[in-house]
Amino acid sequence: MSARLKTPPVFIFVGHSGAGKTTLIEKLVRELSERGLCVATIKHAHHKVQLDTPRKDSWRYKQAGAAMSMLVTSDALQLVVDAVDRREPMQLAQRFLGEADIVLAEGFSHAAGEKIEVLRREHSVIPRCTLEDELIALVSDMDEVYPQLPHYALDDISGIVNFLLARC
């Protein structure tokens, strides 16, 4: 995918806590990057997280009323933005991740968008999502759950990447 997309395709990975979503996404990012794609990720946190260090410059700018505050170092940047009205993965990708070829989001089970569920028998036999939730595939050791959908083993990174790229 050499041409940059205005809004990159977004795939949402859902599943119960401890199912392996983060580890899977980490492996997918590595494989997609090795194939030459620019990959962005979005993680949904269910708890409040301090995004900026209190009393530091960028924090002070936000406190003063800046809509966005960016901290740039020699090798990275952090953007803190008010996102009260645009918090869904597709909205975030459209607003901030236009230079990415593909976006992998974690969590967001109730958000609109194509979802891949990580479901492992040892954590739960009940999926978080249904077909009506835009579920498109399972990464699972349970073939009996949604047999009409593609199933991938947790270690089938190449197969999952090929599936994602085919949907782009």
URUR-V243391 format. One record per pair of residues at least 24 apart in sequence whose ideal C-beta (glycine too) atoms are under 10 Angstrom apart, sorted by the first residue. I is the first residue (numbers start at 1). J is the second residue. Records with the same first field share a line. If there is no record, write none. Layout:
I->J ; J
//
This chain:
1->32 ; 35 ; 36 ; 37 ; 38 ; 101 ; 102 ; 165 ; 168
2->36 ; 37 ; 101
3->101
4->38 ; 98 ; 99 ; 100 ; 101
5->93 ; 97 ; 98 ; 99 ; 100 ; 101 ; 102 ; 168
6->93 ; 94 ; 98
7->90 ; 91 ; 93 ; 94 ; 95 ; 97 ; 98 ; 100 ; 103
8->37 ; 38 ; 39 ; 40 ; 90 ; 93 ; 94 ; 97 ; 98 ; 99 ; 100 ; 101 ; 102 ; 103 ; 168
9->90 ; 93 ; 100 ; 101 ; 102 ; 103 ; 104 ; 113 ; 114 ; 164 ; 165 ; 167 ; 168
10->40 ; 42 ; 88 ; 89 ; 90 ; 91 ; 92 ; 93 ; 94 ; 97 ; 100 ; 102 ; 103 ; 104 ; 105 ; 108 ; 111 ; 112 ; 113 ; 114
11->89 ; 102 ; 103 ; 104 ; 105 ; 113 ; 114 ; 115 ; 116 ; 136 ; 137 ; 160 ; 163 ; 164 ; 167 ; 168
12->42 ; 44 ; 88 ; 89 ; 90 ; 103 ; 104 ; 105 ; 106 ; 107 ; 108 ; 109 ; 111 ; 112 ; 113 ; 114 ; 115 ; 116 ; 117 ; 129 ; 133 ; 134 ; 135 ; 136
13->41 ; 43 ; 104 ; 105 ; 106 ; 107 ; 108 ; 109 ; 115 ; 116 ; 117 ; 118 ; 139 ; 160
14->44 ; 105 ; 106 ; 107 ; 108 ; 109 ; 110 ; 111 ; 115 ; 116 ; 117 ; 118 ; 119 ; 127 ; 128 ; 129 ; 133 ; 135
15->106 ; 107 ; 109 ; 115 ; 116 ; 117 ; 118 ; 119 ; 120 ; 123 ; 124 ; 127 ; 128 ; 129 ; 138 ; 139 ; 140
16->109 ; 117 ; 118 ; 119 ; 120 ; 123 ; 124 ; 126 ; 127 ; 128
17->46 ; 123 ; 124
18->118 ; 120 ; 122 ; 123 ; 124
19->117 ; 118 ; 119 ; 120 ; 122 ; 123 ; 124 ; 128 ; 139 ; 140 ; 154
20->118 ; 119 ; 120 ; 123 ; 139 ; 154
21->104 ; 106 ; 107 ; 116 ; 117 ; 118 ; 139
22->106 ; 107 ; 118
23->118 ; 154
24->104 ; 106 ; 116 ; 118 ; 139 ; 152 ; 154 ; 155 ; 157 ; 160
25->104 ; 105 ; 106 ; 116 ; 118
26->104
27->154 ; 155 ; 157 ; 160 ; 161
28->102 ; 104 ; 116 ; 139 ; 157 ; 160 ; 161 ; 164
29->102 ; 104
30->157 ; 161
31->157 ; 158 ; 160 ; 161 ; 162 ; 164
32->101 ; 102 ; 104 ; 157 ; 160 ; 161 ; 164 ; 165
33->101
34->161
35->101 ; 158 ; 161 ; 162 ; 165
36->101
37->100 ; 101 ; 102 ; 161 ; 164 ; 165 ; 168
38->97 ; 99 ; 100 ; 101 ; 102 ; 103
39->97 ; 100 ; 101 ; 102 ; 103 ; 104
40->92 ; 93 ; 96 ; 97 ; 98 ; 99 ; 100 ; 101 ; 102 ; 103 ; 104 ; 105
41->97 ; 100 ; 102 ; 103 ; 104 ; 105 ; 106
42->87 ; 88 ; 89 ; 92 ; 93 ; 96 ; 97 ; 103 ; 104 ; 105 ; 106 ; 107 ; 108
43->104 ; 105 ; 106 ; 107 ; 108
44->87 ; 88 ; 89 ; 105 ; 106 ; 107 ; 108 ; 109 ; 110 ; 111
45->106 ; 107
46->107
51->78 ; 79 ; 80 ; 81
52->78 ; 80
53->78
68->96
87->111
88->112 ; 113
89->113 ; 114 ; 115
90->114
101->165 ; 168
102->161 ; 164 ; 165 ; 167 ; 168
104->164
109->133 ; 135
114->164 ; 167
116->140 ; 149 ; 150 ; 152 ; 160 ; 163 ; 164
117->145 ; 146 ; 149
118->152 ; 154
119->145 ; 146 ; 151 ; 154
120->154
121->145
136->163 ; 164 ; 167
137->163 ; 164 ; 167
139->163
//
